Amino acid sequence: MEWLNASITALDWTGIHITGWKLIGYTGAIMFGGRWLVQFVAAKRAGKPVIPRVFWYMSVCGSLMTLSYFVFSPKQDSVGVLQNLFPAFTALYNLYLDIRHRGWRRDKASH
């Protein structure tokens, strides 16, 4: 996985040193933050507070991507690991509960 540590020369014009690990971290952070936009749109459409299943998928993917950045990249930051470990566990558990409660098909039950 050494290639993930190499600088992406196609992005040198930005003036920012970007590696594959940074792209994984950026994507995870955007996904983890973007889940709130998804939740906002779903609540606006429903006219009440709702958490769509995609919120949990984005939570799991986003926190695992940022967690992998802090664990496997040269950054190796224990603060980042702790910051993303609990949300990853919580999102996985909530996704499990959502699937168990409503099944794979969402029309079985509602919140």
All heavy atoms as an XYZ file, in Angstrom:
900
protein
N       0.805     -1.188      0.000
C       0.000      0.000      0.000
C       0.850      1.256      0.000
O       0.366      2.335      0.307
C      -0.942      0.004      1.196
C      -2.076     -0.960      1.052
S      -3.557     -0.358      1.787
C      -3.633     -1.286      3.269
N       2.077      1.098     -0.357
C       2.984      2.247     -0.403
C       2.525      3.293     -1.415
O       2.776      4.484     -1.244
C       4.412      1.771     -0.734
C       5.465      2.819     -0.595
C       5.567      3.419      0.810
O       5.398      2.668      1.789
O       5.809      4.635      0.918
N       1.838      2.858     -2.465
C       1.378      3.806     -3.485
C       0.384      4.809     -2.921
O       0.246      5.908     -3.450
C       0.785      3.053     -4.672
C      -0.407      2.204     -4.329
C      -0.410      0.914     -3.862
C      -1.778      2.589     -4.417
N      -1.688      0.474     -3.656
C      -2.558      1.484     -3.989
C      -2.424      3.738     -4.815
C      -3.940      1.522     -3.938
C      -3.812      3.763     -4.774
C      -4.546      2.670     -4.336
N      -0.293      4.489     -1.827
C      -1.220      5.440     -1.207
C      -0.486      6.573     -0.490
O      -1.066      7.622     -0.224
C      -2.149      4.730     -0.224
C      -3.234      3.866     -0.851
C      -3.939      3.017      0.198
C      -4.232      4.709     -1.616
N       0.781      6.358     -0.182
C       1.584      7.397      0.466
C       2.214      8.362     -0.532
O       2.676      9.437     -0.150
C       2.698      6.773      1.315
C       2.150      5.986      2.480
O       1.133      6.350      3.063
N       2.803      4.894      2.815
N       2.241      7.982     -1.793
C       2.885      8.815     -2.817
C       2.027     10.035     -3.150
O       0.795      9.978     -3.150
C       3.124      7.985     -4.078
N       2.694     11.125     -3.438
C       2.008     12.355     -3.819
C       1.338     12.166     -5.181
O       1.894     11.553     -6.082
C       3.009     13.499     -3.890
O       2.353     14.700     -4.245
N       0.145     12.713     -5.324
C      -0.582     12.652     -6.590
C      -0.152     13.864     -7.407
O      -0.589     14.984     -7.150
C      -2.102     12.629     -6.363
C      -2.472     11.403     -5.527
C      -2.851     12.644     -7.690
C      -3.917     11.362     -5.080
N       0.735     13.623     -8.375
C       1.334     14.723     -9.131
C       0.328     15.475     -9.981
O       0.526     16.663    -10.248
C       2.485     14.208    -10.017
O       1.983     13.173    -10.872
C       3.619     13.656     -9.175
N      -0.759     14.832    -10.383
C      -1.776     15.515    -11.187
C      -2.449     16.641    -10.402
O      -3.061     17.523    -10.995
C      -2.816     14.516    -11.672
N      -2.310     16.601     -9.074
C      -2.934     17.635     -8.239
C      -1.920     18.633     -7.689
O      -2.251     19.430     -6.806
C      -3.712     16.977     -7.095
C      -4.864     16.076     -7.529
C      -5.472     15.345     -6.337
C      -5.934     16.894     -8.249
N      -0.692     18.607     -8.209
C       0.342     19.540     -7.748
C      -0.036     20.996     -7.989
O       0.381     21.878     -7.247
C       1.685     19.247     -8.426
C       2.370     18.028     -7.832
O       1.946     17.572     -6.746
O       3.320     17.530     -8.462
N      -0.853     21.254     -9.001
C      -1.262     22.618     -9.317
C      -2.034     23.267     -8.168
O      -2.125     24.479     -8.079
C      -2.112     22.646    -10.605
C      -3.384     21.853    -10.483
C      -3.563     20.539    -10.750
C      -4.648     22.353    -10.042
N      -4.863     20.169    -10.511
C      -5.564     21.273    -10.070
C      -5.104     23.599     -9.630
C      -6.892     21.404     -9.686
C      -6.438     23.719     -9.257
C      -7.310     22.640     -9.292
N      -2.584     22.450     -7.253
C      -3.338     23.003     -6.129
C      -2.428     23.624     -5.079
O      -2.880     24.427     -4.274
C      -4.188     21.916     -5.449
O      -3.318     20.924     -4.885
C      -5.162     21.275     -6.411
N      -1.151     23.232     -5.095
C      -0.227     23.720     -4.084
C      -0.330     22.951     -2.778
O       0.333     23.284     -1.805
N      -1.177     21.935     -2.754
C      -1.366     21.114     -1.557
C      -0.804     19.727     -1.836
O      -1.056     19.153     -2.885
C      -2.860     21.006     -1.192
C      -3.469     22.393     -0.986
C      -3.050     20.172      0.063
C      -4.988     22.367     -0.860
N      -0.033     19.209     -0.898
C       0.511     17.857     -1.012
C      -0.619     16.867     -0.743
O      -1.057     16.697      0.392
C       1.656     17.682     -0.005
C       2.213     16.305      0.027
N       2.996     15.788     -0.979
C       2.085     15.318      0.932
C       3.335     14.553     -0.679
N       2.786     14.243      0.485
N      -1.115     16.222     -1.800
C      -2.240     15.290     -1.673
C      -1.765     13.887     -2.022
O      -1.145     13.664     -3.056
C      -3.412     15.714     -2.584
C      -3.905     17.098     -2.174
C      -4.544     14.696     -2.515
C      -4.991     17.660     -3.047
N      -2.076     12.947     -1.117
C      -1.746     11.540     -1.322
C      -3.044     10.738     -1.420
O      -4.133     11.269     -1.181
C      -0.911     11.003     -0.138
O      -1.726     11.033      1.046
C       0.356     11.804      0.070
N      -2.909      9.478     -1.733
C      -4.075      8.600     -1.761
C      -4.752      8.520     -0.403
O      -5.974      8.520     -0.305
N      -3.944      8.463      0.671
C      -4.518      8.416      2.008
C      -5.289      9.683      2.325
O      -6.346      9.636      2.962
C      -3.444      8.186      3.066
C      -3.058      6.748      3.164
C      -1.829      6.210      2.944
C      -3.918      5.650      3.492
N      -1.876      4.848      3.107
C      -3.138      4.478      3.453
C      -5.256      5.539      3.810
C      -3.666      3.220      3.721
C      -5.786      4.287      4.080
C      -4.982      3.140      4.035
N      -4.766     10.829      1.882
C      -5.489     12.080      2.118
C      -6.810     12.095      1.366
O      -7.814     12.579      1.887
C      -4.640     13.291      1.727
C      -3.618     13.649      2.775
C      -2.976     14.981      2.461
C      -1.961     15.337      3.529
N      -1.311     16.613      3.268
N      -6.827     11.563      0.144
C      -8.085     11.490     -0.598
C      -9.102     10.606      0.121
O     -10.288     10.923      0.171
C      -7.853     10.970     -2.012
C      -7.301     11.981     -3.019
C      -7.125     11.323     -4.384
C      -8.198     13.191     -3.130
N      -8.625      9.508      0.692
C      -9.508      8.637      1.473
C     -10.033      9.394      2.686
O     -11.228      9.359      2.991
C      -8.776      7.345      1.888
C      -8.537      6.464      0.663
C      -9.562      6.582      2.964
C      -7.636      5.282      0.897
N      -9.147     10.101      3.376
C      -9.557     10.889      4.543
C     -10.518     12.003      4.181
O     -11.530     12.211      4.861
N     -10.226     12.739      3.103
C     -11.121     13.817      2.655
C     -12.497     13.269      2.286
O     -13.531     13.827      2.671
C     -10.554     14.542      1.437
C      -9.324     15.368      1.675
C      -8.376     15.519      0.675
C      -9.083     16.011      2.881
C      -7.235     16.277      0.870
C      -7.944     16.774      3.089
C      -7.026     16.904      2.080
O      -5.900     17.659      2.266
N     -12.504     12.177      1.528
C     -13.772     11.578      1.106
C     -14.586     11.113      2.312
O     -15.795     11.335      2.382
C     -13.528     10.406      0.133
O     -12.755     10.879     -0.964
C     -14.829      9.808     -0.355
N     -13.914     10.478      3.268
C     -14.597     10.044      4.488
C     -15.165     11.209      5.277
O     -16.296     11.159      5.758
N     -14.397     12.287      5.399
C     -14.871     13.463      6.138
C     -16.057     14.107      5.434
O     -17.033     14.514      6.082
C     -13.732     14.466      6.297
N     -15.997     14.197      4.115
C     -17.108     14.780      3.355
C     -18.350     13.896      3.473
O     -19.463     14.382      3.661
C     -16.710     15.004      1.884
C     -15.695     16.145      1.798
C     -17.919     15.268      1.008
C     -15.005     16.265      0.456
N     -18.158     12.571      3.402
C     -19.276     11.650      3.516
C     -19.888     11.716      4.916
O     -21.111     11.761      5.069
C     -18.828     10.221      3.200
C     -19.968      9.244      3.110
S     -19.458      7.605      2.614
C     -18.857      7.928      0.973
N     -19.047     11.751      5.934
C     -19.536     11.786      7.311
C     -20.282     13.095      7.576
O     -21.329     13.103      8.219
C     -18.377     11.620      8.293
C     -18.823     11.310      9.691
C     -19.299     10.055     10.020
C     -18.756     12.277     10.685
C     -19.704      9.767     11.313
C     -19.169     11.996     11.976
C     -19.639     10.740     12.294
N     -19.770     14.193      7.077
C     -20.457     15.469      7.244
C     -21.684     15.599      6.361
O     -22.691     16.189      6.763
N     -21.616     15.045      5.158
C     -22.709     15.152      4.199
C     -23.957     14.395      4.597
O     -25.043     14.658      4.086
N     -23.823     13.490      5.532
C     -24.988     12.720      5.976
C     -26.031     13.625      6.606
O     -27.220     13.348      6.549
C     -24.562     11.607      6.929
C     -24.064     12.137      8.244
C     -23.197     11.137      8.997
N     -22.624     11.839     10.126
C     -22.942     11.602     11.381
N     -23.770     10.631     11.681
N     -22.405     12.300     12.354
N     -25.583     14.754      7.165
C     -26.538     15.696      7.766
C     -27.376     16.387      6.707
O     -28.543     16.692      6.933
C     -25.816     16.710      8.648
C     -25.251     16.030      9.856
C     -23.943     15.779     10.120
C     -25.989     15.461     10.937
N     -23.829     15.088     11.299
C     -25.070     14.883     11.825
C     -27.345     15.376     11.236
C     -25.460     14.236     12.995
C     -27.726     14.732     12.406
C     -26.791     14.175     13.265
N     -26.810     16.624      5.548
C     -27.574     17.186      4.440
C     -28.636     16.189      3.971
O     -29.787     16.561      3.725
C     -26.648     17.572      3.284
C     -27.320     18.152      2.045
C     -28.046     19.443      2.385
C     -26.295     18.397      0.957
N     -28.272     14.925      3.899
C     -29.218     13.872      3.525
C     -30.353     13.801      4.542
O     -31.530     13.709      4.182
C     -28.487     12.504      3.415
C     -29.467     11.350      3.329
C     -27.546     12.509      2.234
N     -30.020     13.877      5.822
C     -31.035     13.826      6.867
C     -31.943     15.054      6.796
O     -33.158     14.949      6.951
C     -30.372     13.741      8.245
C     -31.316     13.381      9.375
C     -32.031     14.583      9.963
O     -31.516     15.698      9.961
N     -33.215     14.348     10.472
N     -31.387     16.214      6.518
C     -32.168     17.447      6.397
C     -33.181     17.334      5.262
O     -34.362     17.664      5.425
C     -31.234     18.642      6.169
C     -31.968     19.914      5.846
C     -32.572     20.648      6.847
C     -32.061     20.362      4.538
C     -33.250     21.818      6.552
C     -32.741     21.522      4.228
C     -33.347     22.260      5.242
N     -32.727     16.878      4.112
C     -33.615     16.734      2.956
C     -34.726     15.727      3.256
O     -35.898     15.968      2.939
C     -32.814     16.341      1.694
C     -33.736     15.952      0.549
C     -31.884     17.473      1.285
N     -34.386     14.609      3.887
C     -35.393     13.594      4.209
C     -36.417     14.140      5.202
O     -37.625     13.907      5.046
C     -34.725     12.342      4.778
N     -35.967     14.890      6.202
C     -36.883     15.464      7.184
C     -37.774     16.531      6.542
O     -38.965     16.622      6.834
C     -36.095     16.055      8.346
N     -37.198     17.322      5.649
C     -37.972     18.366      4.964
C     -39.073     17.729      4.114
O     -40.212     18.189      4.124
C     -37.040     19.211      4.110
C     -37.693     20.371      3.423
C     -36.880     21.616      3.654
C     -37.435     22.794      2.901
N     -38.569     23.405      3.571
N     -38.742     16.669      3.406
C     -39.736     15.972      2.573
C     -40.840     15.330      3.413
O     -42.007     15.340      3.035
C     -39.065     14.902      1.720
C     -38.285     15.459      0.571
C     -37.695     14.345     -0.267
N     -36.906     14.895     -1.361
C     -36.031     14.206     -2.061
N     -35.829     12.922     -1.798
N     -35.350     14.783     -3.024
N     -40.455     14.750      4.553
C     -41.424     14.055      5.403
C     -42.207     15.021      6.287
O     -43.271     14.664      6.799
C     -40.715     13.021      6.271
N     -41.672     16.208      6.504
C     -42.336     17.168      7.376
C     -42.203     16.829      8.847
O     -42.935     17.340      9.687
N     -41.276     15.945      9.155
C     -41.008     15.548     10.541
C     -39.577     15.010     10.605
O     -38.988     14.665      9.583
C     -41.994     14.495     11.008
C     -41.919     13.195     10.235
C     -42.945     12.196     10.711
C     -42.808     10.893      9.925
N     -43.746      9.895     10.364
N     -39.005     14.920     11.799
C     -37.644     14.384     11.909
C     -37.593     12.901     11.525
O     -38.350     12.102     12.069
C     -37.281     14.554     13.387
C     -38.328     15.432     13.967
C     -39.524     15.364     13.078
N     -36.767     12.566     10.568
C     -36.555     11.174     10.163
C     -35.064     10.962      9.913
O     -34.335     11.902      9.600
C     -37.344     10.790      8.885
C     -38.828     10.829      9.143
C     -36.985     11.673      7.731
N     -34.651      9.737     10.052
C     -33.270      9.377      9.729
C     -33.334      8.270      8.690
O     -33.640      7.119      9.010
C     -32.482      8.914     10.969
C     -32.427     10.034     12.001
C     -31.066      8.489     10.569
C     -31.746      9.660     13.294
N     -33.044      8.604      7.435
C     -33.081      7.580      6.391
C     -31.916      6.602      6.551
O     -30.884      6.932      7.133
C     -32.956      8.389      5.101
C     -32.289      9.652      5.494
C     -32.681      9.921      6.917
N     -32.105      5.405      6.030
C     -31.062      4.381      6.162
C     -29.744      4.822      5.534
O     -28.675      4.491      6.030
C     -31.515      3.063      5.557
C     -30.491      1.953      5.799
C     -30.974      0.602      5.427
N     -32.032      0.201      6.335
C     -32.841     -0.823      6.092
N     -32.711     -1.517      4.998
N     -33.784     -1.144      6.947
N     -29.813      5.603      4.464
C     -28.579      6.068      3.817
C     -27.734      6.901      4.785
O     -26.518      6.943      4.677
C     -28.880      6.822      2.498
C     -29.503      8.176      2.753
C     -27.626      6.954      1.651
N     -28.370      7.539      5.759
C     -27.647      8.274      6.802
C     -26.675      7.340      7.524
O     -25.522      7.689      7.756
C     -28.648      8.879      7.791
C     -28.026      9.623      8.938
C     -27.782     10.978      8.847
C     -27.711      8.972     10.127
C     -27.223     11.678      9.910
C     -27.150      9.656     11.189
C     -26.908     11.012     11.079
N     -27.156      6.145      7.860
C     -26.307      5.188      8.582
C     -25.219      4.610      7.673
O     -24.091      4.400      8.110
C     -27.143      4.080      9.206
C     -28.099      4.631     10.215
C     -29.458      4.559     10.184
C     -27.767      5.385     11.384
N     -29.986      5.221     11.261
C     -28.970      5.738     12.022
C     -26.575      5.802     11.967
C     -29.027      6.469     13.187
C     -26.615      6.547     13.135
C     -27.826      6.875     13.739
N     -25.560      4.360      6.402
C     -24.538      3.891      5.464
C     -23.427      4.938      5.309
O     -22.247      4.607      5.307
C     -25.147      3.575      4.095
C     -25.926      2.294      4.042
C     -27.245      2.294      3.608
C     -25.357      1.079      4.404
C     -27.973      1.115      3.543
C     -26.075     -0.097      4.345
C     -27.387     -0.073      3.916
O     -28.091     -1.249      3.862
N     -23.834      6.207      5.177
C     -22.835      7.277      5.054
C     -22.017      7.409      6.331
O     -20.814      7.671      6.283
C     -23.519      8.605      4.716
C     -24.089      8.651      3.314
S     -24.991     10.161      2.968
C     -23.628     11.319      2.776
N     -22.657      7.211      7.487
C     -21.954      7.273      8.765
C     -20.894      6.178      8.861
O     -19.753      6.428      9.248
C     -22.941      7.137      9.931
O     -23.853      8.188      9.955
N     -21.298      4.961      8.509
C     -20.368      3.823      8.578
C     -19.204      4.034      7.615
O     -18.036      3.948      8.006
C     -21.097      2.492      8.271
C     -20.108      1.355      8.076
C     -22.084      2.153      9.376
N     -19.509      4.325      6.356
C     -18.451      4.497      5.351
C     -17.543      5.675      5.703
O     -16.314      5.567      5.644
C     -19.044      4.701      3.969
S     -19.809      3.223      3.310
N     -18.144      6.798      6.056
C     -17.351      7.981      6.376
C     -16.442      7.769      7.564
O     -15.256      8.106      7.526
N     -16.972      7.184      8.649
C     -16.110      6.988      9.806
C     -15.060      5.910      9.581
O     -13.938      6.047     10.049
C     -16.891      6.714     11.085
O     -18.039      6.035     10.919
N     -15.381      4.859      8.831
C     -14.363      3.842      8.546
C     -13.271      4.377      7.623
O     -12.092      4.025      7.777
C     -15.000      2.587      7.955
C     -15.840      1.757      8.926
C     -16.461      0.568      8.208
C     -15.015      1.301     10.123
N     -13.650      5.238      6.675
C     -12.638      5.828      5.781
C     -11.706      6.763      6.551
O     -10.481      6.705      6.384
C     -13.312      6.575      4.633
C     -13.956      5.649      3.621
S     -14.855      6.527      2.352
C     -13.491      6.988      1.283
N     -12.270      7.620      7.410
C     -11.403      8.514      8.183
C     -10.613      7.726      9.227
O      -9.450      8.040      9.491
C     -12.201      9.658      8.848
O     -13.295      9.113      9.580
C     -12.711     10.642      7.820
N     -11.216      6.685      9.769
C     -10.487      5.830     10.712
C      -9.302      5.164     10.018
O      -8.192      5.139     10.557
C     -11.427      4.780     11.299
C     -10.823      3.817     12.319
C     -10.332      4.566     13.551
C     -11.854      2.774     12.715
N      -9.512      4.660      8.805
C      -8.404      4.026      8.078
C      -7.298      5.037      7.764
O      -6.122      4.694      7.791
C      -8.904      3.348      6.804
O      -9.347      4.290      5.868
N      -7.691      6.277      7.479
C      -6.684      7.323      7.250
C      -5.803      7.494      8.483
O      -4.585      7.537      8.387
C      -7.358      8.653      6.896
C      -6.418      9.824      6.921
C      -5.473     10.004      5.916
C      -6.453     10.740      7.955
C      -4.588     11.067      5.944
C      -5.585     11.812      7.982
C      -4.655     11.973      6.986
O      -3.780     13.029      7.016
N      -6.426      7.577      9.654
C      -5.645      7.804     10.877
C      -4.878      6.564     11.335
O      -3.877      6.673     12.032
C      -6.550      8.307     12.006
C      -6.975      9.732     11.834
C      -8.288     10.056     11.586
C      -6.037     10.754     11.906
C      -8.679     11.376     11.420
C      -6.411     12.077     11.747
C      -7.732     12.397     11.504
N      -5.314      5.383     10.953
C      -4.627      4.152     11.362
C      -3.502      3.784     10.396
O      -2.389      3.462     10.819
C      -5.629      2.975     11.485
C      -4.904      1.653     11.657
C      -6.580      3.209     12.641
N      -3.763      3.837      9.074
C      -2.833      3.287      8.102
C      -1.942      4.308      7.399
O      -0.927      3.928      6.830
C      -3.590      2.483      7.040
C      -4.344      1.324      7.618
C      -5.723      1.300      7.584
C      -3.672      0.265      8.204
C      -6.431      0.242      8.121
C      -4.366     -0.805      8.740
C      -5.747     -0.815      8.703
N      -2.303      5.558      7.399
C      -1.481      6.552      6.720
C      -0.282      6.909      7.604
O      -0.249      6.560      8.783
C      -2.294      7.814      6.421
O      -2.462      8.598      7.585
N       0.683      7.617      7.049
C       1.816      8.043      7.872
C       1.387      8.951      9.031
O       2.130      9.136      9.979
C       2.709      8.806      6.898
C       2.346      8.300      5.554
C       0.896      7.944      5.641
N       0.192      9.505      8.969
C      -0.307     10.391     10.023
C      -0.339      9.657     11.362
O       0.087     10.178     12.375
C      -1.704     10.896      9.643
C      -2.288     11.871     10.595
C      -1.958     13.242     10.174
C      -2.682     14.233     11.059
N      -2.048     15.496     11.066
N      -0.906      8.450     11.384
C      -0.974      7.603     12.578
C      -1.296      8.419     13.832
O      -0.544      8.440     14.798
C       0.342      6.853     12.764
C       0.746      6.034     11.568
C       0.665      4.567     11.796
O       0.936      4.103     12.882
N       0.307      3.838     10.781
N      -2.434      9.074     13.821
C      -2.836      9.972     14.900
C      -3.836      9.284     15.817
O      -4.954      8.964     15.419
C      -3.453     11.234     14.283
C      -3.796     12.291     15.314
O      -3.566     12.060     16.518
O      -4.300     13.347     14.904
N      -3.438      9.060     17.077
C      -4.306      8.358     18.022
C      -5.555      9.174     18.357
O      -6.609      8.607     18.647
C      -3.542      8.013     19.297
O      -3.066      9.192     19.921
N      -5.475     10.494     18.308
C      -6.654     11.325     18.555
C      -7.692     11.084     17.448
O      -8.878     10.916     17.720
C      -6.278     12.826     18.632
C      -7.519     13.698     18.716
C      -5.350     13.079     19.807
N      -7.257     11.038     16.212
C      -8.148     10.765     15.096
C      -8.745      9.375     15.174
O      -9.905      9.166     14.810
N      -7.965      8.405     15.644
C      -8.468      7.038     15.805
C      -9.598      7.031     16.834
O     -10.683      6.514     16.574
C      -7.343      6.064     16.225
C      -7.906      4.710     16.621
C      -6.331      5.908     15.104
N      -9.359      7.629     17.998
C     -10.387      7.673     19.035
C     -11.609      8.465     18.577
O     -12.744      8.106     18.883
C      -9.825      8.277     20.323
C      -8.850      7.398     21.085
C      -8.257      8.155     22.272
C      -9.523      6.129     21.557
N     -11.373      9.518     17.841
C     -12.456     10.371     17.369
C     -13.369      9.635     16.380
O     -14.547      9.965     16.278
C     -11.867     11.609     16.711
C     -12.861     12.620     16.262
C     -12.180     13.835     15.656
O     -10.968     13.860     15.463
N     -12.958     14.841     15.346
N     -12.859      8.663     15.659
C     -13.640      7.965     14.637
C     -14.040      6.548     15.014
O     -14.918      5.976     14.378
C     -12.868      7.957     13.323
C     -12.827      9.327     12.709
O     -13.809      9.777     12.142
N     -11.710     10.017     12.869
N     -13.428      5.986     16.029
C     -13.734      4.614     16.432
C     -15.141      4.501     17.012
O     -15.925      3.632     16.598
C     -12.700      4.123     17.442
C     -12.700      2.646     17.761
C     -12.470      1.836     16.496
C     -11.616      2.336     18.777
N     -15.505      5.359     17.934
C     -16.831      5.299     18.550
C     -17.952      5.588     17.550
O     -18.942      4.857     17.520
C     -16.907      6.235     19.757
C     -18.218      6.127     20.481
C     -18.539      4.981     21.203
C     -19.143      7.145     20.416
C     -19.752      4.865     21.849
C     -20.364      7.046     21.067
C     -20.668      5.904     21.787
N     -17.843      6.640     16.703
C     -18.906      6.839     15.711
C     -19.070      5.658     14.751
O     -20.192      5.348     14.348
C     -18.474      8.096     14.957
C     -17.631      8.836     15.929
C     -16.915      7.773     16.717
N     -17.978      4.995     14.400
C     -18.076      3.834     13.499
C     -18.870      2.717     14.177
O     -19.776      2.126     13.575
C     -16.688      3.343     13.105
N     -18.555      2.448     15.434
C     -19.278      1.419     16.185
C     -20.754      1.788     16.326
O     -21.641      0.963     16.100
C     -18.652      1.223     17.577
C     -19.503      0.404     18.500
C     -19.571     -0.971     18.356
C     -20.263      1.015     19.492
C     -20.375     -1.736     19.199
C     -21.066      0.268     20.330
C     -21.120     -1.112     20.187
N     -21.036      3.030     16.694
C     -22.409      3.493     16.888
C     -23.210      3.415     15.588
O     -24.366      2.971     15.583
C     -22.420      4.930     17.434
O     -21.639      4.973     18.633
C     -23.823      5.410     17.725
N     -22.611      3.836     14.484
C     -23.300      3.789     13.191
C     -23.583      2.344     12.774
O     -24.669      2.044     12.269
C     -22.481      4.507     12.125
N     -22.612      1.456     12.966
C     -22.833      0.042     12.640
C     -23.967     -0.545     13.471
O     -24.816     -1.270     12.962
C     -21.552     -0.765     12.864
C     -20.506     -0.664     11.767
C     -19.167     -1.219     12.240
C     -20.974     -1.404     10.527
N     -23.997     -0.216     14.742
C     -25.041     -0.726     15.624
C     -26.413     -0.183     15.218
O     -27.402     -0.917     15.162
C     -24.730     -0.388     17.082
C     -25.759     -0.940     18.038
C     -25.858     -2.317     18.252
C     -26.638     -0.102     18.702
C     -26.808     -2.838     19.113
C     -27.592     -0.617     19.573
C     -27.671     -1.978     19.771
O     -28.612     -2.498     20.618
N     -26.491      1.107     14.928
C     -27.759      1.697     14.510
C     -28.233      1.153     13.164
O     -29.430      0.955     12.955
C     -27.668      3.221     14.475
C     -27.809      3.810     15.852
O     -28.822      3.638     16.509
N     -26.778      4.491     16.309
N     -27.304      0.906     12.253
C     -27.658      0.296     10.977
C     -28.208     -1.111     11.208
O     -29.224     -1.503     10.618
C     -26.453      0.268     10.037
C     -26.667     -0.353      8.666
C     -27.768      0.379      7.899
C     -25.359     -0.324      7.875
N     -27.560     -1.852     12.078
C     -28.038     -3.191     12.438
C     -29.464     -3.124     12.997
O     -30.343     -3.895     12.601
C     -27.083     -3.826     13.459
C     -27.675     -4.989     14.210
C     -27.818     -6.235     13.615
C     -28.102     -4.836     15.530
C     -28.380     -7.301     14.306
C     -28.663     -5.888     16.230
C     -28.800     -7.116     15.616
O     -29.354     -8.159     16.297
N     -29.710     -2.181     13.921
C     -31.044     -2.036     14.503
C     -32.077     -1.634     13.455
O     -33.200     -2.132     13.466
C     -31.025     -0.998     15.627
C     -30.310     -1.399     16.905
C     -30.318     -0.235     17.892
C     -30.939     -2.631     17.523
N     -31.707     -0.740     12.558
C     -32.621     -0.292     11.509
C     -33.011     -1.452     10.596
O     -34.186     -1.632     10.274
C     -31.979      0.842     10.699
C     -32.960      1.493      9.747
O     -34.049      1.909     10.201
O     -32.636      1.598      8.547
N     -32.037     -2.256     10.214
C     -32.316     -3.418      9.349
C     -33.136     -4.456     10.109
O     -34.088     -5.024      9.578
C     -31.007     -4.009      8.799
C     -30.355     -3.027      7.805
C     -31.248     -5.366      8.145
C     -28.946     -3.388      7.400
N     -32.810     -4.667     11.366
C     -33.550     -5.637     12.172
C     -34.995     -5.180     12.385
O     -35.927     -5.989     12.331
C     -32.857     -5.834     13.519
C     -33.394     -7.028     14.274
C     -32.587     -7.315     15.503
N     -33.520     -7.150     16.623
C     -33.200     -6.782     17.824
N     -31.962     -6.510     18.115
N     -34.091     -6.684     18.752
N     -35.191     -3.900     12.616
C     -36.525     -3.364     12.878
C     -37.386     -3.304     11.616
O     -38.547     -3.673     11.638
C     -36.408     -1.964     13.497
C     -37.713     -1.301     13.735
N     -38.597     -1.728     14.704
C     -38.308     -0.254     13.133
C     -39.664     -0.965     14.686
N     -39.524     -0.058     13.740
N     -36.794     -2.833     10.517
C     -37.570     -2.639      9.287
C     -37.271     -3.670      8.218
O     -37.915     -3.682      7.186
C     -37.295     -1.250      8.712
C     -37.855     -0.159      9.579
C     -37.804      1.122      8.860
N     -36.656      1.897      9.310
C     -36.451      3.134      8.978
N     -37.274      3.747      8.176
N     -35.409      3.777      9.432
N     -36.283     -4.506      8.442
C     -35.895     -5.478      7.427
C     -35.130     -4.800      6.303
O     -34.862     -3.599      6.343
N     -34.791     -5.575      5.294
C     -34.055     -5.008      4.161
C     -34.945     -4.088      3.352
O     -34.497     -3.149      2.741
C     -33.485     -6.111      3.279
C     -32.289     -6.747      3.897
C     -32.233     -7.970      4.494
C     -30.979     -6.182      4.025
N     -30.979     -8.201      4.977
C     -30.189     -7.117      4.705
C     -30.411     -4.972      3.628
C     -28.854     -6.899      4.996
C     -29.073     -4.746      3.919
C     -28.315     -5.701      4.593
N     -36.234     -4.377      3.367
C     -37.191     -3.517      2.646
C     -37.769     -2.534      3.641
O     -38.233     -2.914      4.699
C     -38.276     -4.363      2.024
C     -37.721     -5.266      0.936
C     -38.831     -5.957      0.250
N     -39.861     -4.959     -0.053
C     -40.530     -4.904     -1.187
N     -40.316     -5.795     -2.089
N     -41.447     -3.983     -1.395
N     -37.802     -1.293      3.286
C     -38.203     -0.236      4.211
C     -39.707     -0.185      4.457
O     -40.142      0.467      5.378
C     -37.736      1.107      3.676
C     -36.225      1.122      3.595
C     -35.677      2.486      3.589
N     -36.184      3.337      4.614
C     -35.496      3.718      5.666
N     -34.283      3.286      5.853
N     -36.016      4.552      6.534
N     -40.534     -0.888      3.690
C     -41.979     -0.761      3.855
C     -42.551     -1.649      4.966
O     -43.737     -1.642      5.218
C     -42.693     -1.044      2.531
C     -42.365     -2.415      1.968
O     -41.561     -3.140      2.589
O     -42.907     -2.754      0.907
N     -41.706     -2.391      5.649
C     -42.196     -3.277      6.706
C     -42.682     -2.507      7.938
O     -43.627     -2.881      8.569
C     -41.100     -4.243      7.130
C     -40.866     -5.347      6.128
C     -39.984     -6.379      6.723
C     -39.847     -7.560      5.784
N     -39.029     -8.599      6.333
N     -41.980     -1.458      8.292
C     -42.367     -0.664      9.479
C     -41.794      0.727      9.309
O     -40.920      0.958      8.475
C     -41.825     -1.307     10.746
N     -42.277      1.635     10.084
C     -41.747      2.999     10.020
C     -41.370      3.455     11.410
O     -41.759      2.857     12.405
C     -42.766      3.938      9.389
O     -43.916      3.987     10.217
N     -40.660      4.556     11.466
C     -40.257      5.104     12.780
C     -41.453      5.681     13.487
O     -42.283      6.323     12.974
C     -39.205      6.204     12.598
C     -37.845      5.655     12.279
N     -37.115      4.944     13.159
C     -37.115      5.719     11.153
C     -35.971      4.601     12.604
N     -35.954      5.054     11.385
